[in-house]
């Protein structure tokens, strides 16, 4: 791909750069799956009151949209299990 296409937005990689934040029990979840050779590693940023927890799981999923959904689901599970202790 030419440098001009990359600079001006042509021929993108087909990956989403940002996913929408989701609120759950007062926490904000920003799904952030990471591209890997075997697919997408489940991950999310969990925030509340200026505190941030980076969630990274060993799970990998082939489809990016499914990885985003799994990332939100795992983050909700962690919030339900740990709550405020997540930041401690």
Long-range contacts (C-beta under 8 A, 24 or more apart in sequence): 15-64, 16-64, 16-68, 19-68, 19-71, 22-72, 24-75, 24-76, 24-79, 25-79, 25-80, 25-83, 27-75, 27-79, 29-71, 29-72, 29-75, 29-76, 29-79, 31-67, 31-68, 31-69, 31-71, 31-72, 31-75, 32-71, 33-61, 33-64, 33-67, 33-68, 33-70, 33-71, 36-60, 39-63, 39-67, 40-64, 40-67, 41-67, 42-67, 42-70, 42-71, 42-74, 43-71, 44-71, 44-72, 44-74, 44-75, 46-75, 46-78, 46-79, 46-86, 48-84, 48-87, 51-87, 53-86, 53-87
